[in-house]
Amino acid sequence: MGHPDHASSSSGALAAGHFGFRRLVLASSSPRRQELLSQLGLVFEVIAPDVPEDLAGMDGPPEAIALSLARRKAMAVAPRVPDALVVAADTIVVVDREILGKPADRQEAASMLRRLAGRDHWVYTGVVVLDPASGREAQAVEATRVVMGAIAPDDLEGYLDTGEALDKAGAYAVQGRAAVFVRRIEGDYFNVVGLPLARLADLLSEFGVRVFG
């Protein structure tokens, strides 16, 4: 799923900011995060962090875990781009106080979706903006409540057949065909997709990068 390093726009990799221009790098291999960041109209590069996505050794509240995972990604990319601002994020799904990561296979994906069906769960995204040159960083966590309806067995199998579930935390893509399972979202929709844009814009503004000049 990883992507080679590349600029997300032909116009270069400088993000417009109130105090000039900063090179902006998204530390992510997620196409969804790339698409969301593009919505802000900022020009950026993508560098996939070479870090494990497992939760081994992680402990504590979900907010702290989401932030720790995001910071791990930012720190992995930062030495490669000392002149840039590095943006990293990580999203986790929590139900019954248990974190659901990306399913290893179809069977695990089915098990996750059965747990989520007919009830609510929480989606947490940790976001980190890091300036490698100064060591300064800004971070935040967004939390969103998602309520799912019942999922009929035939619909579950049909959704698994699409392949959408296998690279998604919690085994579903709210922006994809799993949208038909979601009855209500309380909070930031973009957070559930993988990048809370309003929260990120606030963090970027601390470094002089403005969405609207």
Secondary structure, 3 states (H helix, E strand, C coil): CCCCCEECCCCCCEEEECCEEEEEEECCCCHHHHHHHHHCCCCCEECCCCCCCCCCCCCCCHHHHHHHHHHHHHHHHHHHCCCEEEEEEEEEEEECCEEECCCCCHHHHHHHHHHHCCCEEEEEEEEEEEECCCCEEEEEEEEEEEEECCCCHHHHHHHHHHCHHHHCHHHCCCCCHHHHHEEEEECCHHHHHCCCHHHHHHHHHCCCECCCC
